[in-house]
C-alpha cells in the first residue's frame, strides 16, 4: 500500500502533476539487487519519475520512464551490461523513490523540474542555474515599464526570456530603451508634475508624469515594445511609419521627425538581425559544443522570428561526460523550455535527439498548438545549426580560457600572500572589514568574505555601529570585530551555522540558491540587530522566494552548513585564515586587542593602508610592501575595494533613510501609515515639500489642518 509523503518538489508548481509517491527503507543484507528485490517487484508499470539517493540522502540522479518497473530494474541487473557512468551511479545508490504521473509527457516535465531543483550529480544539468533573468512588462499597470525579473509569476504581466546572464538581459533592455520611449522611473504617475526629467529631453521618455502624452500614445509605445521583443519588427515599422505620416499631415513636423529617427533606429537593428530566408518562420536553432576531457558543454541558441534573428544566447552544461551528444542536447531542451515563457513552432537541432516525439508532444501542450523538432539536413537550416555550433565552440573556448586564467591567478595570488605574510595555512577564507561615516553620522561597517580568491556574497555582512559616538575608526573597528567573533564564540564551534544579519544580502542570496533552499526552508535562523538582545536568534521563514523574520526559535533549530568540500568555511562559526582591516597601525592595533581578549590571537591579522598599499602585521615594525605587479597585491586591493564598496552602499542607504525619517517623523500626527501614504503619492520628501496644502489634504488619512501643520514643519 503506497504512502503519500510530501513531494520532494513541493516548492514548485509541478507537484500538482504527480498522483502517487512511495519511499521505503532499504535492508542492509545482500547485494543492492537483493536489498531492493521486493521494492523492484512492487514497482508499477505506469509512467513516472524515479529519484535515486546516496547514503547521505542527497539526490544523485533523476530519471523518467514509460514503465517505472522495467526502467528501474535495469539499473540493478548484471553490472557488465551497464555503461561505466551508470555503474558508478548504481554503486552509490542507497535508496530510491518514485512518482507516478498520468502520462509520459507529465513525466518529462517533472523530470526537468526535479533536475533543475536538485541539480543531481549524475544528470546533465544547466550550470549555475539559479534563476535565469527575464524581461517583464506589467501590462496590468496603467503606465507599464520594462524591468528585469528573476522569476515568472502568474500576475498577468508579459515575460520575455529566459536570458543566460544578467549582462544578456541588460543589453537587450538597453537596446529596447533606446528604441522606445517608455518610462524608466518608479514614481506614481499623476500627470501633475511641474516638469519632466532628463529622459524626456533626450527622447527616452514621452513624459506621462507631466501629461505631455495621452494614455493612448503611451499604450502604443508599450505595444510597439512588446511587438519588438516578440520579433515582429515589420509591424513596428508599419506602426511608426503611420505615426510619422499622421504627424506630418497635421503639420507637427518636430513630432514627425522624432518618429522618423525612431523608425531609422528600429530599421537599423532589424537589418543586423536579418537572416537569409525565403519565408518567414518561428523557430529556435540550437548548436552544441563539448570540451575534450571535461564534463562541461555549451549550447548556443538563435531565436529566429519572421526573417530576423531577434536574439541569441549561450548556456553552459555540467555533468556531460560519458553522455551522447543527443542525450546532452535532449536534457538541455527539457530544462530550457521548462522555464521558457515562449515556445516557437519549430525547434531545429543539428542531430537527432532521443525522445524527440515526446519532447515535441510536451512542447505542443505548452504552446497550445503544434510544435515540431526538426533535424537540420540541408539548406539554410543546416547553415544556421553549423553557425550556432561554431558560436557554441567559441563561447566554450572563451569561458574555458577565462576560467583557467582566473584559477591560475587566484592560486598564484593566494600562494604569494601566504608566503609574504608568513601565514600558517593557505588562506582559503579571507575576511575584510571597513568603516563608513560622514563626520561620525550614520556610522556603519562592512564585512566581505573571499573564499579561494573569489567573493562569496552570501557571506557578506553589514553592521550599524551601536556603541561609538562620533568619528572614531579605531573604536568602530574594535566594535564590529568584537560582535563578529562573539558570534563565533557563541556558536560553540558549530562551523557553518547559517545566520543572517537583518538587512544583509545573505538571506536573499541564500533563498536564490537551489542547493541551500531545502535546508533553509526546513530550519533556518537569522540574527536581528533589532531583536531581543544582541545577537538573539530569530526564525527565518522562506516562502515564494521571500525571507521573513519571525519569532525566536528554540536553540536546537540552528542549521549546520559546510562548504562543498565538507570543510567549515561558511557562516559565523567559520574562522578565517586571514583577517584584513582597512587602515594602518591604529586599526590593526584595535583589531589585535579584540582578538586577544576573545582568545583568538592565533588568527592572522593584517592592516592595509591605502596611501602606499602597505600591509601591517603583528610584531613587525616595518610594513610589508607587495610587488606592484604581483597577483597578491591585486587580490588584496580587490578585497579592500569590495569591502569599501559594500560599506559605502550601506552607508548611503542608512543616510537616505535617516534623512526621510528626520524630515517626516518629527511632525506631530504623522505616523508610519501616513508617512507611507505621503511617500507613495509624492515619491520623496522633496515631492512632499513641493506639493500644495490641497494636494496633501487629499492624501489618505490627511485633513486640511494636518496638511497645513505638515507644510509648516517642512
C-alpha positions in Angstrom: 0.0 0.0 0.0 1.7 3.2 -1.1 2.2 6.1 1.3 1.8 9.8 0.4 4.6 11.9 1.9 5.4 15.5 0.8 6.6 15.6 -2.8 10.4 16.5 -3.0 9.5 19.3 -5.3 6.9 20.8 -3.0 8.1 24.3 -3.7 7.5 24.0 -7.4 4.0 24.1 -9.0 4.7 20.8 -10.8 3.8 19.0 -7.6 0.2 19.0 -8.9 1.2 16.6 -11.7 2.0 13.6 -9.6 -0.6 11.1 -8.5 1.3 8.9 -6.0 4.7 8.6 -4.5 6.3 5.9 -2.3 9.6 5.7 -0.4 10.6 2.6 1.6 13.7 1.9 3.7 16.3 -0.4 2.4 17.6 -3.5 4.2 21.3 -3.9 4.9 21.7 -7.5 3.7 23.0 -8.9 0.4 23.6 -7.0 -2.9 21.7 -3.9 -3.9 19.5 -6.1 -6.2 18.7 -8.3 -3.2 18.1 -5.4 -0.9 15.7 -3.8 -3.4 14.2 -7.0 -4.8 10.8 -6.7 -3.1 10.6 -3.0 -4.0 11.6 -3.6 -7.6 8.9 -6.2 -7.9 6.3 -3.9 -6.4 7.1 -1.0 -8.8 4.2 0.0 -11.1 4.3 -0.4 -14.8 2.9 3.1 -15.3 4.9 6.2 -16.4 6.7 8.3 -13.9 9.9 9.7 -12.4 12.4 7.9 -10.2 14.8 9.6 -7.7 18.0 8.0 -6.5 19.7 9.0 -3.3 23.1 8.2 -1.8 23.9 7.3 1.8 23.6 10.9 2.9 20.2 11.2 1.5 21.3 13.5 -1.3 19.6 13.2 -4.7 22.2 12.0 -7.1 20.1 11.1 -10.2 16.6 11.8 -11.5 15.2 9.9 -14.4 11.8 9.2 -16.1 10.3 6.1 -17.6 7.3 5.0 -19.6 7.3 1.9 -17.3 8.9 2.5 -13.9 9.3 -1.2 -13.1 11.1 -2.0 -16.4 13.4 1.0 -16.3 14.4 0.9 -12.6 15.1 -2.8 -12.6 17.6 -2.3 -15.5 19.9 -0.5 -13.1 20.2 -3.4 -10.8 20.9 -6.1 -13.4 24.2 -7.6 -14.4 26.9 -4.9 -13.9 28.7 -5.8 -17.2 25.7 -4.7 -19.2 25.8 -1.2 -17.8 27.8 1.8 -19.0 30.7 3.0 -16.8 28.9 6.1 -15.6 25.8 4.0 -14.7 27.9 1.5 -12.8 29.4 4.3 -10.7 25.9 5.7 -10.1 24.5 2.3 -9.0 27.4 1.8 -6.6 26.3 4.9 -4.7 22.6 4.3 -4.7 21.3 3.6 -1.2 17.7 4.4 -1.6 15.2 5.4 -4.3 11.8 6.9 -4.6 9.3 7.2 -7.5 6.5 9.5 -8.5 3.7 8.1 -10.8 2.4 10.6 -13.4 -0.7 10.5 -15.6 1.3 10.2 -18.9 4.8 10.3 -20.3 4.6 14.0 -21.2 4.0 14.9 -17.5 6.9 12.6 -16.5 9.2 14.5 -18.9 8.1 17.9 -17.4 8.5 16.6 -13.8 12.0 15.2 -14.6 13.1 18.6 -16.0 11.8 20.3 -12.9 13.4 18.0 -10.4 16.8 18.1 -12.2 16.7 21.9 -12.1 15.6 21.8 -8.5 18.1 19.3 -7.1 21.0 19.6 -9.5 21.8 15.8 -9.2 25.5 15.0 -9.8 24.8 12.2 -12.4 22.4 14.3 -14.5 23.2 16.6 -17.3 22.3 20.0 -15.8 22.3 23.6 -16.6 25.4 25.1 -14.9 24.9 27.9 -12.4 21.1 27.6 -12.8 19.7 29.6 -10.0 17.1 31.7 -11.7 17.8 33.0 -15.2 16.6 36.6 -15.8 13.6 37.7 -17.8 12.3 41.0 -19.1 8.9 41.8 -17.6 6.2 44.3 -18.7 3.4 44.7 -16.2 0.6 45.3 -18.7 -1.8 45.4 -15.8 -0.3 48.6 -14.6 -1.8 51.8 -16.0 1.6 53.1 -17.0 3.7 49.9 -17.6 7.5 49.9 -17.7 10.1 47.3 -18.8 12.1 45.7 -16.0 14.3 42.7 -15.2 12.7 39.8 -13.2 14.2 36.6 -11.8 11.0 34.6 -11.7 7.9 34.2 -13.8 4.7 34.8 -11.8 1.2 34.3 -12.8 0.4 38.0 -12.4 -0.9 39.0 -15.8 2.4 40.6 -16.8 4.2 39.8 -20.1 7.6 38.0 -19.7 10.4 37.6 -22.3 13.3 35.2 -21.8 15.0 33.4 -20.2 18.3 35.1 -20.8 21.6 33.2 -20.0 23.0 36.0 -17.9 22.4 39.4 -16.3 24.6 41.0 -19.0 22.5 39.5 -21.8 19.2 40.8 -20.4 20.7 44.2 -19.6 22.0 44.5 -23.2 18.5 43.8 -24.5 17.0 46.2 -22.0 19.4 48.9 -23.1 18.5 48.4 -26.8 14.8 48.4 -26.1 15.1 51.6 -24.0 17.0 53.4 -26.8 14.3 52.4 -29.4 11.1 53.0 -27.4 10.4 55.9 -25.1 8.7 54.2 -22.2 9.2 55.5 -18.6 12.0 54.0 -16.5 11.1 55.7 -13.2 9.1 54.0 -10.5 7.2 57.1 -9.3 3.4 57.3 -9.2 2.2 58.9 -12.4 -0.4 61.6 -11.8 0.2 63.8 -14.8 0.7 66.8 -12.5 4.4 67.0 -12.2 5.7 70.5 -12.9 8.4 69.4 -15.4 9.7 66.1 -16.9 13.0 64.5 -16.1 16.1 64.4 -18.3 14.8 61.3 -20.2 12.2 63.4 -21.9 14.7 65.9 -23.3 16.9 63.1 -24.7 13.9 61.4 -26.3 14.0 58.4 -24.0 10.5 59.0 -22.5 7.3 60.8 -23.6 6.7 62.1 -20.1 3.3 60.8 -18.9 4.2 62.3 -15.5 3.6 65.8 -16.9 0.7 64.8 -19.2 2.9 65.5 -22.2 1.4 62.4 -23.8 -2.0 60.7 -23.7 -2.7 57.3 -22.2 -3.3 56.0 -25.8 0.0 57.3 -27.0 1.8 55.7 -24.1 0.0 52.4 -24.7 1.1 52.5 -28.3 4.8 52.7 -27.2 4.3 49.7 -24.9 2.6 47.8 -27.7 5.5 48.5 -30.1 8.0 47.4 -27.4 6.1 44.1 -27.0 6.0 43.5 -30.8 9.7 44.2 -31.0 10.5 41.7 -28.2 8.3 39.2 -30.0 10.4 39.7 -33.1 7.6 41.4 -35.1 9.6 44.3 -36.3 7.7 44.6 -39.5 4.6 45.5 -37.6 6.6 48.0 -35.5 8.0 49.6 -38.7 4.5 49.8 -40.2 3.1 51.5 -37.0 5.9 54.0 -36.8 5.5 54.9 -40.5 1.8 55.5 -39.9 2.5 57.7 -36.8 5.2 59.7 -38.8 2.8 60.3 -41.7 -0.1 61.3 -39.4 2.1 63.8 -37.6 3.3 65.2 -40.9 -0.2 65.6 -42.3 -1.1 67.5 -39.1 1.9 69.8 -39.7 3.5 68.5 -36.4 6.9 68.3 -38.1 9.0 68.1 -35.0 6.9 65.2 -33.8 7.2 63.6 -37.2 11.0 63.9 -37.1 11.1 62.0 -33.8 9.1 59.2 -35.3 11.4 59.3 -38.4 14.5 58.9 -36.2 12.9 56.1 -34.2 11.9 54.4 -37.4 15.5 54.5 -38.7 16.9 53.1 -35.4 14.4 50.2 -35.5 15.2 49.5 -39.2 19.0 49.6 -38.4 18.5 47.0 -35.6 16.3 44.9 -37.9 19.0 44.9 -40.7 21.5 43.5 -38.2 19.1 40.8 -37.3 18.2 39.8 -40.9 18.6 36.1 -41.7 18.7 34.8 -45.3 15.3 33.2 -45.6 12.7 32.9 -48.3 9.7 32.6 -46.0 9.1 34.0 -42.5 9.4 31.4 -39.7 9.2 31.0 -36.0 12.0 28.8 -34.7 14.8 28.3 -32.2 18.0 26.9 -33.7 20.5 25.1 -31.4 24.2 24.2 -31.6 26.2 22.1 -29.2 29.9 22.1 -28.4 31.8 20.0 -25.9 35.2 20.4 -24.3 37.6 17.5 -24.6 38.3 15.7 -21.4 35.8 17.9 -19.5 32.4 17.4 -18.0 31.3 20.8 -19.5 29.4 21.6 -22.7 28.0 24.8 -24.2 24.7 25.2 -26.1 24.1 28.2 -28.4 20.6 29.2 -29.4 19.4 31.5 -32.1 15.9 32.9 -31.8 14.5 33.5 -35.3 11.2 35.2 -35.7 10.0 36.1 -39.2 13.1 36.7 -41.3 15.2 38.0 -38.4 17.3 36.7 -35.6 15.8 38.6 -32.7 18.3 37.2 -30.2 21.0 34.7 -29.4 22.4 33.3 -26.2 24.6 30.5 -24.8 24.2 28.3 -21.8 26.8 26.1 -20.2 26.1 22.5 -19.0 27.8 20.3 -16.5 27.9 16.5 -16.0 28.0 15.7 -19.7 30.9 13.2 -19.5 30.1 9.8 -21.0 26.9 11.1 -22.4 26.0 11.0 -26.1 25.5 14.4 -27.9 21.8 13.6 -28.4 21.3 12.9 -24.7 23.1 16.1 -23.7 21.0 18.3 -26.1 17.8 16.5 -25.2 18.4 17.1 -21.5 19.1 20.8 -22.2 15.9 21.2 -24.3 13.8 19.9 -21.4 15.4 22.1 -18.8 15.4 25.2 -21.1 11.8 25.0 -22.2 10.7 24.1 -18.7 11.3 27.8 -17.7 10.9 29.5 -21.1 8.0 31.8 -21.4 7.6 31.3 -25.2 7.7 28.1 -27.3 8.2 28.5 -31.0 6.6 26.5 -33.8 9.8 24.8 -34.8 12.8 23.6 -32.8 15.8 23.0 -35.1 18.7 20.8 -33.8 21.9 19.7 -35.6 21.4 15.9 -34.9 18.7 13.5 -33.7 17.6 13.9 -30.1 16.2 10.8 -28.1 12.5 11.0 -27.4 12.1 14.0 -29.7 8.5 13.0 -30.4 7.8 13.0 -26.6 9.5 16.4 -26.1 7.5 17.8 -29.1 4.3 16.5 -27.6 5.1 18.2 -24.3 6.1 21.5 -26.1 2.8 21.3 -28.0 0.9 21.2 -24.8 2.9 24.2 -23.5 2.4 26.2 -26.7 -1.2 25.2 -27.3 -0.5 24.4 -31.0 1.7 22.0 -33.0 5.4 22.1 -32.3 7.9 20.0 -34.3 11.6 19.2 -33.6 13.5 19.1 -36.9 17.0 17.8 -37.6 18.7 20.2 -40.0 19.7 18.3 -43.1 20.4 20.9 -45.8 19.9 24.5 -46.9 19.5 27.5 -44.6 18.6 25.4 -41.5 21.8 23.4 -41.9 23.9 26.5 -42.2 22.2 28.0 -39.2 22.9 25.0 -37.0 26.5 24.9 -38.1 26.8 28.6 -37.3 25.2 28.0 -33.9 27.6 25.1 -33.2 30.6 27.2 -34.2 29.5 30.0 -31.9 29.0 27.5 -29.0 32.5 26.2 -29.5 33.9 29.7 -29.4 31.9 30.6 -26.3 33.2 27.4 -24.6 36.8 28.2 -25.5 36.4 31.7 -24.2 34.9 30.6 -20.9 37.5 27.8 -20.5 40.4 30.2 -21.1 38.9 32.8 -18.8 38.4 30.2 -16.0 41.9 28.8 -16.4 43.4 32.2 -16.3 41.4 33.3 -13.3 42.0 30.0 -11.5 45.7 30.1 -12.0 45.9 33.8 -11.0 43.9 33.2 -7.9 46.0 30.3 -6.8 49.2 32.3 -7.5 47.8 35.3 -5.5 46.9 33.2 -2.5 50.2 31.4 -2.5 52.1 34.7 -2.7 50.0 36.1 0.1 50.7 33.1 2.3 54.5 33.5 1.6 54.7 37.2 2.0 52.6 37.4 5.2 54.1 34.1 6.6 50.6 32.7 7.1 50.4 29.3 8.9 47.9 28.0 6.4 46.8 28.5 2.8 44.3 31.5 3.0 41.1 29.9 1.7 38.8 32.1 3.7 39.7 35.8 3.9 37.6 38.4 5.7 37.9 42.1 5.2 36.4 44.9 7.3 35.8 48.6 6.5 34.0 51.5 8.2 32.0 54.3 6.6 30.6 57.5 8.1 30.4 61.3 7.4 31.8 63.2 10.4 30.5 60.5 12.7 26.9 60.5 11.4 25.2 57.3 10.3 28.2 55.1 11.1 28.2 51.6 9.5 30.7 48.9 8.7 31.0 46.0 6.3 32.4 42.5 6.3 33.2 40.8 3.0 34.3 37.3 2.5 36.5 35.8 -0.2 36.8 32.0 -0.4 39.5 30.6 -2.6 40.1 34.0 -4.0 36.5 34.6 -5.1 33.9 36.8 -3.4 31.3 34.8 -1.5 28.4 37.4 -1.4 26.2 35.1 0.6 28.7 35.6 3.5 28.8 39.4 3.3 27.5 41.2 6.4 26.6 44.8 7.2 26.8 46.4 10.7 25.4 49.5 12.2 27.8 51.0 14.8 26.0 51.0 18.1 28.4 51.9 20.9 30.7 54.5 19.3 29.8 58.2 19.2 31.4 60.4 16.6 34.1 59.6 14.0 36.3 57.0 15.7 37.6 54.4 13.2 39.6 52.6 15.8 36.7 52.1 18.2 34.3 51.3 15.4 36.7 48.6 14.1 37.0 47.1 17.6 33.2 47.0 17.9 32.4 45.2 14.7 35.3 42.7 15.2 34.1 42.0 18.7 30.5 41.5 17.5 31.6 39.2 14.7 33.8 37.0 16.7 31.5 36.9 19.7 29.1 35.2 17.2 31.8 32.7 16.5 32.3 32.2 20.2 28.6 31.7 20.9 28.2 29.2 18.0 30.1 26.6 20.2 32.2 25.6 17.3 29.3 24.7 15.0 31.1 26.0 11.9 29.0 27.0 9.1 25.8 27.9 11.1 23.5 29.8 8.8 22.8 33.1 10.5 21.9 36.4 8.8 22.2 39.9 10.0 19.0 41.7 9.3 19.2 43.6 6.1 22.2 41.7 4.8 22.4 40.2 1.3 22.9 36.7 2.7 19.2 36.0 3.3 18.2 36.9 -0.2 21.2 35.2 -1.9 20.6 32.0 0.1 16.9 32.0 -1.0 18.0 32.1 -4.6 20.4 29.2 -4.2 18.5 25.9 -5.0 21.2 23.8 -3.3 20.6 25.6 0.0 16.9 26.4 -0.2 15.7 23.0 1.1 17.7 23.1 4.2 17.0 26.8 4.9 13.2 26.3 4.5 13.3 23.4 6.9 15.1 25.2 9.7 17.0 28.4 9.3 17.8 31.1 11.8 18.6 34.7 11.5 20.2 37.3 13.7 18.3 40.5 14.0 20.1 43.7 15.2 16.8 44.9 16.5 15.7 41.6 18.0 15.6 40.7 21.7 19.2 41.1 22.9 22.4 41.4 21.0 22.6 38.5 18.6 19.3 36.9 19.7 18.3 34.3 17.1 15.0 34.6 15.3 13.5 32.2 12.8 13.7 33.0 9.1 10.7 31.8 7.1 11.3 31.4 3.4 8.2 31.3 1.1 7.9 32.1 -2.6 11.5 33.4 -2.7 11.0 35.9 0.1 12.6 35.9 3.5 10.6 36.9 6.6 11.9 37.2 10.2 9.6 35.6 12.7 9.7 34.8 16.5 12.7 33.4 18.3 13.0 29.6 17.9 14.4 27.0 20.2 18.2 26.7 20.5 18.1 23.3 18.6 16.8 25.0 15.4 20.3 26.1 14.3 21.4 24.7 11.0 24.9 23.5 10.4 26.3 24.1 6.9 29.7 23.4 5.4 31.2 24.1 2.0 31.2 21.6 -0.9 34.4 20.0 0.3 33.0 19.5 3.8 35.3 22.0 5.4 33.9 24.7 7.7 34.2 27.8 5.5 30.7 29.2 5.8 28.8 31.1 8.4 29.6 32.8 11.7 31.2 29.6 13.0 33.9 29.7 10.4 37.3 31.1 11.5 39.1 33.0 8.7 42.6 32.1 7.5 43.3 35.8 7.3 41.6 39.0 8.5 42.2 42.3 6.7 41.2 45.6 8.2 41.1 48.7 6.1 43.6 51.0 7.7 47.1 51.2 9.1 48.7 50.5 12.5 45.8 52.1 14.5 43.1 49.9 13.1 45.4 46.8 13.3 46.2 47.6 17.0 42.5 47.8 17.8 41.8 44.6 16.0 44.6 42.8 17.8 43.2 43.8 21.2 39.8 42.4 20.4 41.2 39.1 19.1 43.4 38.7 22.2 40.5 39.4 24.5 38.5 36.7 22.7 41.3 34.2 22.8 41.8 34.4 19.0 45.3 35.8 18.9 46.3 32.9 16.6 44.0 34.2 13.8 46.3 36.1 11.3 45.6 39.8 11.0 46.8 42.5 8.6 46.0 46.2 8.1 46.0 47.5 4.6 46.9 51.2 4.4 45.6 52.9 1.3 48.2 55.5 0.7 51.1 53.3 -0.3 49.2 49.9 -0.3 51.2 48.8 2.7 50.3 45.8 4.8 50.9 46.0 8.5 51.1 42.8 10.5 51.6 41.8 14.2 55.1 42.1 15.8 56.6 43.7 12.7 57.5 47.4 12.8 58.0 47.9 9.1 55.1 47.4 6.7 55.1 44.7 4.0 55.1 46.1 0.5 53.9 43.6 -2.1 55.5 43.9 -5.6 53.4 46.3 -7.7 52.8 43.7 -10.4 52.1 40.8 -8.0 48.8 38.9 -8.1 48.8 39.0 -4.3 48.6 42.8 -4.4 45.8 42.8 -7.0 43.8 40.3 -4.8 44.1 42.3 -1.6 43.2 45.5 -3.4 40.2 43.9 -4.9 39.1 42.6 -1.5 39.7 46.0 0.1 37.7 47.8 -2.7 34.8 45.3 -2.3 34.6 46.0 1.4 34.7 49.7 0.8 32.0 49.5 -1.9 29.8 47.4 0.3 30.2 49.8 3.3 29.6 52.9 1.2 26.5 51.4 -0.4 25.0 50.6 3.0 26.0 54.0 4.4 24.1 55.7 1.6 21.0 53.6 2.3 21.1 54.4 6.0 21.8 58.1 5.4 18.9 58.3 3.0 16.6 56.5 5.4 17.7 58.9 8.2 17.0 61.9 6.0 13.5 60.7 5.3 12.9 59.9 9.0 14.2 63.3 10.3 12.0 65.2 7.9 8.7 63.5 8.4 8.9 61.7 11.8 9.2 65.0 13.7 5.8 66.2 12.5 3.1 65.7 15.2 0.3 63.5 14.0 2.4 61.8 11.2 2.8 58.2 12.0 4.2 55.3 9.8 0.9 54.8 7.8 0.6 58.5 6.9 4.3 58.7 6.1 4.0 55.7 3.7 0.9 57.3 2.1 2.8 60.5 1.5 5.8 58.8 0.0 3.7 56.5 -2.1 1.9 59.5 -3.5 4.7 62.1 -3.9 7.7 59.8 -4.2 10.1 61.6 -1.9 10.3 64.3 0.8 11.2 66.8 -1.9 7.9 65.9 -3.6 6.0 66.5 -0.4 7.7 69.9 0.1 6.7 70.9 -3.4 3.1 69.8 -3.0 0.3 72.2 -2.2 -1.8 72.0 1.0 -4.8 71.0 -1.1 -2.8 68.1 -2.7 -1.6 66.9 0.7 -5.1 67.1 2.2 -6.4 64.7 -0.5 -3.9 62.0 0.7 -5.4 59.1 2.5 -5.6 59.8 6.3 -5.0 63.6 6.0 -7.1 66.6 6.7 -6.5 70.2 5.6 -5.5 71.1 9.2 -2.9 68.3 9.3 -1.7 69.2 5.8 -1.1 72.8 6.9 0.8 71.6 10.0 3.0 69.4 7.8 3.8 72.3 5.5 4.8 74.4 8.5 7.3 71.8 9.7 8.7 71.2 6.3 
